[in-house]
């Protein structure tokens, strides 16, 4: 994941982690883990983050983690 891209997009929207997490429907702790690169987001969460932040998933997440996202959803 492009950690900096996600964090910078959130900051450009002047959103706190709490605000973004609420808008996406996840916990702030989960968002923090995504931003730190500890966990890749699910495909649904990645799409929601993209929609709320107004950025493409390609901009926010790299191809390696997109593969992980699809694996999580197929399990």
C-alpha positions in Angstrom: 0.0 0.0 0.0 1.1 3.5 -0.6 0.8 4.6 3.0 1.7 8.2 2.3 -0.9 8.4 -0.4 -3.7 7.4 1.9 -2.6 9.6 4.8 -2.0 12.6 2.4 -5.4 12.2 0.8 -7.1 12.1 4.3 -5.2 15.2 5.3 -6.1 17.1 2.1 -9.7 16.5 3.0 -9.0 17.9 6.5 -10.3 14.7 8.0 -9.1 13.0 11.2 -8.8 9.3 11.4 -12.0 9.2 13.5 -13.9 11.2 10.8 -12.7 9.0 7.9 -13.3 5.8 9.8 -16.8 6.9 10.6 -17.5 7.9 7.0 -16.2 4.5 5.8 -17.9 2.5 8.5 -14.8 1.0 10.2 -13.1 1.6 13.5 -10.4 4.2 13.9 -8.0 1.4 15.1 -8.6 -0.5 11.8 -7.9 2.6 9.8 -4.8 3.3 11.8 -3.6 -0.3 11.0 -4.3 0.3 7.3 -2.4 3.6 7.3 0.6 2.0 9.1 0.6 -0.8 6.6 -0.1 -3.4 9.3 -3.1 -4.8 7.5 -4.3 -4.4 3.9 -7.9 -3.2 3.7 -10.7 -5.5 2.4 -11.8 -4.7 -1.1 -15.0 -3.1 0.2 -13.1 -0.9 2.6 -10.6 0.1 -0.1 -13.4 1.1 -2.4 -15.1 3.1 0.4 -11.9 4.9 1.2 -11.4 5.7 -2.4 -15.0 7.1 -2.8 -14.9 9.2 0.4 -11.4 10.6 -0.3 -12.2 11.2 -4.0 -9.1 9.3 -5.1 -8.8 6.2 -7.3 -7.9 2.9 -5.6 -4.9 2.8 -7.9 -3.7 6.0 -6.4 -4.2 4.9 -2.8 -3.2 1.2 -3.0 -0.5 -0.6 -5.0 -1.1 -3.7 -7.1 0.5 -6.1 -4.6 -2.0 -5.2 -1.9 -4.9 -5.2 -4.4 -4.1 -8.9 -4.9 -4.2 -9.4 -1.1 -7.5 -7.5 -0.9 -9.1 -9.9 -3.5 -7.7 -13.0 -1.7 -9.3 -11.8 1.6 -12.6 -11.4 -0.1 -12.5 -14.9 -1.8 -11.8 -16.7 1.4 
